[in-house]
Amino acid sequence: MRSMDRDKELRMVLAMQRYYLDEFTFQRAAEEAGVSVYELIELVRKHDLRLADSVEDIRLGLERVDKLLEKYGTVR
């Protein structure tokens, strides 16, 4: 993955983390990451993340975000 793509994806993953922590709406997460809502939806699909419709969705989403952050060498 190119550095620019990696940085963009990392920004999206970090924004999703804040979305799961109820700091942002999904739309705000996209804005904070500097991407469109559609690009953030693609990230959700690519990494099998979930929208925060239930406590279980949030738990699973945070688990997957943590794994992605580990992949990037970033800890929360």
The first five atom37 places (N, CA, C, CB, O) and aatype in JSON, in Angstrom:
{
  "aatype": [12, 1, 15, 12, 3, 1, 3, 11, 6, 10, 1, 12, 19, 10, 0, 12, 5, 1, 18, 18, 10, 3, 6, 13, 16, 13, 5, 1, 0, 0, 6, 6, 0, 7, 19, 15, 19, 18, 6, 10, 9, 6, 10, 19, 1, 11, 8, 3, 10, 1, 10, 0, 3, 15, 19, 6, 3, 9, 1, 10, 7, 10, 6, 1, 19, 3, 11, 10, 10, 6, 11, 18, 7, 16, 19, 1],
  "atom_mask": [
    [1, 1, 1, 1, 1],
    [1, 1, 1, 1, 1],
    [1, 1, 1, 1, 1],
    [1, 1, 1, 1, 1],
    [1, 1, 1, 1, 1],
    [1, 1, 1, 1, 1],
    [1, 1, 1, 1, 1],
    [1, 1, 1, 1, 1],
    [1, 1, 1, 1, 1],
    [1, 1, 1, 1, 1],
    [1, 1, 1, 1, 1],
    [1, 1, 1, 1, 1],
    [1, 1, 1, 1, 1],
    [1, 1, 1, 1, 1],
    [1, 1, 1, 1, 1],
    [1, 1, 1, 1, 1],
    [1, 1, 1, 1, 1],
    [1, 1, 1, 1, 1],
    [1, 1, 1, 1, 1],
    [1, 1, 1, 1, 1],
    [1, 1, 1, 1, 1],
    [1, 1, 1, 1, 1],
    [1, 1, 1, 1, 1],
    [1, 1, 1, 1, 1],
    [1, 1, 1, 1, 1],
    [1, 1, 1, 1, 1],
    [1, 1, 1, 1, 1],
    [1, 1, 1, 1, 1],
    [1, 1, 1, 1, 1],
    [1, 1, 1, 1, 1],
    [1, 1, 1, 1, 1],
    [1, 1, 1, 1, 1],
    [1, 1, 1, 1, 1],
    [1, 1, 1, 0, 1],
    [1, 1, 1, 1, 1],
    [1, 1, 1, 1, 1],
    [1, 1, 1, 1, 1],
    [1, 1, 1, 1, 1],
    [1, 1, 1, 1, 1],
    [1, 1, 1, 1, 1],
    [1, 1, 1, 1, 1],
    [1, 1, 1, 1, 1],
    [1, 1, 1, 1, 1],
    [1, 1, 1, 1, 1],
    [1, 1, 1, 1, 1],
    [1, 1, 1, 1, 1],
    [1, 1, 1, 1, 1],
    [1, 1, 1, 1, 1],
    [1, 1, 1, 1, 1],
    [1, 1, 1, 1, 1],
    [1, 1, 1, 1, 1],
    [1, 1, 1, 1, 1],
    [1, 1, 1, 1, 1],
    [1, 1, 1, 1, 1],
    [1, 1, 1, 1, 1],
    [1, 1, 1, 1, 1],
    [1, 1, 1, 1, 1],
    [1, 1, 1, 1, 1],
    [1, 1, 1, 1, 1],
    [1, 1, 1, 1, 1],
    [1, 1, 1, 0, 1],
    [1, 1, 1, 1, 1],
    [1, 1, 1, 1, 1],
    [1, 1, 1, 1, 1],
    [1, 1, 1, 1, 1],
    [1, 1, 1, 1, 1],
    [1, 1, 1, 1, 1],
    [1, 1, 1, 1, 1],
    [1, 1, 1, 1, 1],
    [1, 1, 1, 1, 1],
    [1, 1, 1, 1, 1],
    [1, 1, 1, 1, 1],
    [1, 1, 1, 0, 1],
    [1, 1, 1, 1, 1],
    [1, 1, 1, 1, 1],
    [1, 1, 1, 1, 1]
  ],
  "atom_positions": [
    [[0.85, -1.17, 0.0], [0.0, 0.0, 0.0], [0.9, 1.24, 0.0], [-0.97, 0.0, 1.23], [1.83, 1.34, 0.79]],
    [[0.61, 2.14, -0.87], [1.38, 3.38, -0.93], [1.19, 4.17, 0.35], [0.97, 4.24, -2.16], [0.17, 4.05, 1.04]],
    [[2.19, 4.99, 0.66], [2.17, 5.76, 1.91], [0.94, 6.66, 2.0], [3.44, 6.6, 2.02], [0.32, 6.76, 3.05]],
    [[0.59, 7.32, 0.88], [-0.55, 8.21, 0.9], [-1.83, 7.43, 1.16], [-0.65, 8.98, -0.42], [-2.67, 7.87, 1.94]],
    [[-1.99, 6.27, 0.51], [-3.17, 5.43, 0.73], [-3.21, 4.94, 2.16], [-3.17, 4.24, -0.24], [-4.27, 4.91, 2.79]],
    [[-2.04, 4.56, 2.67], [-1.95, 4.07, 4.05], [-2.35, 5.17, 5.02], [-0.53, 3.57, 4.36], [-3.11, 4.91, 5.96]],
    [[-1.85, 6.38, 4.82], [-2.19, 7.5, 5.7], [-3.68, 7.81, 5.65], [-1.38, 8.74, 5.3], [-4.3, 8.06, 6.68]],
    [[-4.24, 7.79, 4.46], [-5.67, 8.05, 4.3], [-6.49, 6.99, 5.03], [-6.05, 8.1, 2.8], [-7.44, 7.3, 5.74]],
    [[-6.11, 5.73, 4.83], [-6.85, 4.65, 5.49], [-6.69, 4.74, 7.01], [-6.37, 3.28, 4.98], [-7.65, 4.49, 7.74]],
    [[-5.51, 5.07, 7.48], [-5.3, 5.22, 8.91], [-6.19, 6.33, 9.47], [-3.82, 5.5, 9.22], [-6.78, 6.18, 10.53]],
    [[-6.28, 7.45, 8.76], [-7.17, 8.54, 9.2], [-8.61, 8.05, 9.3], [-7.09, 9.74, 8.24], [-9.33, 8.39, 10.24]],
    [[-9.03, 7.24, 8.33], [-10.4, 6.73, 8.34], [-10.61, 5.76, 9.51], [-10.72, 6.02, 7.02], [-11.65, 5.81, 10.17]],
    [[-9.64, 4.89, 9.76], [-9.75, 3.94, 10.87], [-9.83, 4.7, 12.2], [-8.54, 2.95, 10.87], [-10.64, 4.36, 13.06]],
    [[-9.0, 5.71, 12.37], [-9.04, 6.5, 13.6], [-10.38, 7.23, 13.74], [-7.88, 7.51, 13.62], [-10.91, 7.35, 14.85]],
    [[-10.92, 7.71, 12.64], [-12.24, 8.36, 12.69], [-13.32, 7.36, 13.03], [-12.55, 9.04, 11.34], [-14.26, 7.68, 13.77]],
    [[-13.21, 6.14, 12.52], [-14.18, 5.09, 12.87], [-14.1, 4.75, 14.35], [-13.95, 3.83, 12.01], [-15.12, 4.47, 14.98]],
    [[-12.91, 4.75, 14.89], [-12.76, 4.49, 16.32], [-13.55, 5.53, 17.11], [-11.25, 4.52, 16.74], [-14.28, 5.19, 18.05]],
    [[-13.42, 6.78, 16.75], [-14.14, 7.84, 17.45], [-15.65, 7.74, 17.21], [-13.64, 9.22, 17.01], [-16.45, 8.08, 18.08]],
    [[-16.03, 7.27, 16.02], [-17.45, 7.02, 15.74], [-17.99, 5.96, 16.69], [-17.65, 6.57, 14.26], [-19.06, 6.13, 17.28]],
    [[-17.25, 4.86, 16.85], [-17.69, 3.8, 17.76], [-17.72, 4.26, 19.21], [-16.78, 2.59, 17.63], [-18.53, 3.77, 20.0]],
    [[-16.87, 5.19, 19.56], [-16.84, 5.72, 20.92], [-17.9, 6.82, 21.12], [-15.45, 6.27, 21.26], [-17.95, 7.46, 22.17]],
    [[-18.73, 7.01, 20.11], [-19.85, 7.96, 20.14], [-19.4, 9.41, 20.23], [-20.75, 7.64, 21.31], [-20.1, 10.25, 20.8]],
    [[-18.23, 9.7, 19.66], [-17.75, 11.07, 19.61], [-18.21, 11.76, 18.33], [-16.22, 11.11, 19.71], [-18.32, 12.99, 18.29]],
    [[-18.47, 10.98, 17.29], [-18.84, 11.51, 15.98], [-20.03, 10.75, 15.42], [-17.66, 11.45, 15.0], [-20.27, 9.59, 15.76]],
    [[-20.78, 11.43, 14.55], [-21.7, 10.71, 13.68], [-20.87, 10.1, 12.55], [-22.83, 11.67, 13.11], [-19.69, 10.43, 12.4]],
    [[-21.46, 9.23, 11.78], [-20.73, 8.62, 10.66], [-20.3, 9.7, 9.67], [-21.61, 7.56, 9.95], [-19.17, 9.68, 9.19]],
    [[-21.2, 10.63, 9.38], [-20.87, 11.71, 8.44], [-19.73, 12.57, 8.98], [-22.1, 12.59, 8.18], [-18.83, 12.95, 8.23]],
    [[-19.76, 12.86, 10.26], [-18.68, 13.66, 10.86], [-17.35, 12.9, 10.83], [-19.03, 14.04, 12.32], [-16.3, 13.5, 10.64]],
    [[-17.41, 11.58, 11.02], [-16.2, 10.76, 10.95], [-15.55, 10.89, 9.57], [-16.52, 9.26, 11.26], [-14.34, 11.02, 9.45]],
    [[-16.39, 10.86, 8.53], [-15.87, 11.04, 7.16], [-15.23, 12.41, 7.01], [-17.0, 10.85, 6.11], [-14.14, 12.54, 6.46]],
    [[-15.9, 13.44, 7.5], [-15.36, 14.8, 7.42], [-14.03, 14.9, 8.16], [-16.35, 15.81, 7.99], [-13.08, 15.48, 7.64]],
    [[-13.96, 14.35, 9.35], [-12.73, 14.41, 10.14], [-11.58, 13.67, 9.46], [-12.97, 13.82, 11.54], [-10.42, 14.07, 9.58]],
    [[-11.91, 12.59, 8.74], [-10.89, 11.82, 8.03], [-10.51, 12.48, 6.71], [-11.38, 10.39, 7.78], [-9.52, 12.1, 6.08]],
    [[-11.29, 13.47, 6.28], [-11.01, 14.16, 5.02], [-11.42, 13.36, 3.8], [0.0, 0.0, 0.0], [-10.8, 13.47, 2.74]],
    [[-12.47, 12.53, 3.96], [-12.95, 11.7, 2.86], [-14.45, 11.86, 2.73], [-12.57, 10.21, 3.09], [-15.11, 12.43, 3.59]],
    [[-14.98, 11.34, 1.64], [-16.44, 11.36, 1.46], [-17.07, 10.23, 2.28], [-16.82, 11.22, -0.04], [-16.4, 9.28, 2.68]],
    [[-18.35, 10.35, 2.52], [-19.09, 9.29, 3.21], [-18.96, 7.99, 2.42], [-20.59, 9.68, 3.38], [-18.85, 6.91, 3.01]],
    [[-18.97, 8.09, 1.1], [-18.87, 6.89, 0.25], [-17.52, 6.2, 0.43], [-19.08, 7.26, -1.22], [-17.45, 4.97, 0.43]],
    [[-16.44, 6.98, 0.57], [-15.13, 6.37, 0.8], [-15.08, 5.67, 2.16], [-14.03, 7.45, 0.72], [-14.48, 4.61, 2.29]],
    [[-15.72, 6.27, 3.16], [-15.76, 5.64, 4.47], [-16.59, 4.36, 4.44], [-16.32, 6.62, 5.51], [-16.26, 3.38, 5.11]],
    [[-17.66, 4.37, 3.67], [-18.47, 3.15, 3.5], [-17.63, 2.05, 2.86], [-19.72, 3.44, 2.62], [-17.74, 0.89, 3.25]],
    [[-16.78, 2.4, 1.91], [-15.89, 1.41, 1.29], [-14.94, 0.81, 2.32], [-15.09, 2.05, 0.15], [-14.68, -0.4, 2.28]],
    [[-14.42, 1.62, 3.22], [-13.55, 1.11, 4.29], [-14.34, 0.15, 5.17], [-12.98, 2.28, 5.13], [-13.83, -0.91, 5.54]],
    [[-15.56, 0.51, 5.51], [-16.41, -0.35, 6.34], [-16.6, -1.7, 5.65], [-17.79, 0.32, 6.59], [-16.49, -2.75, 6.3]],
    [[-16.87, -1.69, 4.38], [-17.05, -2.94, 3.63], [-15.75, -3.73, 3.53], [-17.58, -2.65, 2.23], [-15.74, -4.95, 3.73]],
    [[-14.66, -3.04, 3.21], [-13.37, -3.69, 3.02], [-12.91, -4.45, 4.26], [-12.32, -2.66, 2.63], [-12.34, -5.54, 4.16]],
    [[-13.17, -3.88, 5.43], [-12.68, -4.47, 6.67], [-13.79, -5.09, 7.52], [-11.96, -3.42, 7.48], [-13.59, -5.4, 8.69]],
    [[-14.95, -5.27, 6.91], [-16.09, -5.9, 7.59], [-16.4, -5.21, 8.92], [-15.82, -7.39, 7.81], [-16.66, -5.87, 9.93]],
    [[-16.36, -3.89, 8.9], [-16.74, -3.12, 10.08], [-18.26, -3.02, 10.09], [-16.06, -1.69, 10.09], [-18.91, -3.4, 9.12]],
    [[-18.81, -2.52, 11.14], [-20.26, -2.41, 11.25], [-20.65, -0.98, 11.57], [-20.79, -3.37, 12.34], [-19.86, -0.2, 12.11]],
    [[-21.87, -0.65, 11.23], [-22.42, 0.61, 11.69], [-22.88, 0.4, 13.13], [-23.6, 1.1, 10.78], [-23.26, -0.72, 13.5]],
    [[-22.86, 1.43, 13.93], [-23.14, 1.32, 15.36], [-24.64, 1.26, 15.62], [-22.52, 2.5, 16.12], [-25.23, 2.22, 16.13]],
    [[-25.25, 0.13, 15.27], [-26.68, -0.05, 15.5], [-26.99, -0.71, 16.84], [-27.28, -0.87, 14.38], [-28.13, -0.64, 17.31]],
    [[-26.0, -1.35, 17.45], [-26.21, -2.02, 18.73], [-24.91, -2.03, 19.52], [-26.73, -3.48, 18.52], [-23.85, -1.71, 18.99]],
    [[-25.01, -2.39, 20.77], [-23.82, -2.49, 21.62], [-22.87, -3.53, 21.04], [-24.2, -2.85, 23.08], [-21.65, -3.34, 21.05]],
    [[-23.41, -4.63, 20.53], [-22.58, -5.69, 19.94], [-21.85, -5.17, 18.69], [-23.46, -6.92, 19.58], [-20.68, -5.49, 18.48]],
    [[-22.54, -4.39, 17.87], [-21.89, -3.79, 16.69], [-20.72, -2.91, 17.1], [-22.91, -2.97, 15.87], [-19.66, -2.94, 16.48]],
    [[-20.92, -2.14, 18.14], [-19.87, -1.25, 18.62], [-18.69, -2.06, 19.16], [-20.41, -0.3, 19.72], [-17.54, -1.74, 18.88]],
    [[-18.98, -3.09, 19.93], [-17.92, -3.93, 20.49], [-17.1, -4.58, 19.38], [-18.52, -5.01, 21.4], [-15.87, -4.55, 19.41]],
    [[-17.79, -5.16, 18.41], [-17.09, -5.8, 17.29], [-16.33, -4.77, 16.45], [-18.09, -6.56, 16.4], [-15.22, -5.03, 16.0]],
    [[-16.94, -3.62, 16.24], [-16.29, -2.57, 15.47], [-15.0, -2.12, 16.14], [0.0, 0.0, 0.0], [-13.98, -1.96, 15.47]],
    [[-15.05, -1.92, 17.45], [-13.84, -1.5, 18.17], [-12.77, -2.58, 18.15], [-14.19, -1.14, 19.61], [-11.58, -2.27, 18.06]],
    [[-13.17, -3.85, 18.23], [-12.21, -4.95, 18.13], [-11.5, -4.92, 16.79], [-12.9, -6.3, 18.33], [-10.28, -5.05, 16.72]],
    [[-12.27, -4.75, 15.73], [-11.68, -4.73, 14.38], [-10.81, -3.5, 14.17], [-12.78, -4.78, 13.32], [-9.75, -3.58, 13.54]],
    [[-11.24, -2.37, 14.7], [-10.44, -1.15, 14.61], [-9.11, -1.35, 15.34], [-11.2, 0.06, 15.2], [-8.05, -0.96, 14.84]],
    [[-9.17, -1.95, 16.52], [-7.93, -2.22, 17.27], [-6.97, -3.08, 16.46], [-8.25, -2.91, 18.61], [-5.77, -2.82, 16.44]],
    [[-7.49, -4.11, 15.8], [-6.64, -4.98, 14.98], [-6.03, -4.21, 13.81], [-7.45, -6.17, 14.46], [-4.87, -4.41, 13.46]],
    [[-6.82, -3.33, 13.21], [-6.29, -2.52, 12.11], [-5.21, -1.57, 12.61], [-7.42, -1.73, 11.43], [-4.2, -1.37, 11.93]],
    [[-5.42, -0.99, 13.77], [-4.42, -0.08, 14.32], [-3.13, -0.82, 14.66], [-4.96, 0.62, 15.58], [-2.04, -0.28, 14.47]],
    [[-3.25, -2.05, 15.14], [-2.07, -2.87, 15.38], [-1.32, -3.12, 14.07], [-2.46, -4.22, 16.03], [-0.1, -3.07, 14.03]],
    [[-2.08, -3.39, 13.01], [-1.49, -3.61, 11.69], [-0.67, -2.4, 11.24], [-2.59, -3.91, 10.67], [0.38, -2.55, 10.62]],
    [[-1.16, -1.22, 11.57], [-0.46, 0.01, 11.19], [0.59, 0.41, 12.2], [-1.45, 1.14, 11.01], [1.27, 1.42, 12.02]],
    [[0.73, -0.36, 13.28], [1.72, -0.04, 14.29], [1.3, 1.12, 15.18], [0.0, 0.0, 0.0], [2.14, 1.81, 15.76]],
    [[-0.01, 1.33, 15.27], [-0.55, 2.42, 16.07], [-1.36, 1.81, 17.21], [-1.44, 3.38, 15.2], [-2.11, 0.85, 17.01]],
    [[-1.21, 2.35, 18.38], [-2.01, 1.89, 19.51], [-2.91, 3.0, 19.97], [-1.11, 1.41, 20.67], [-2.6, 4.19, 19.82]],
    [[-4.05, 2.6, 20.53], [-4.96, 3.66, 21.0], [-4.77, 3.94, 22.44], [-6.38, 3.29, 20.75], [-5.45, 4.79, 22.99]]
  ]
}
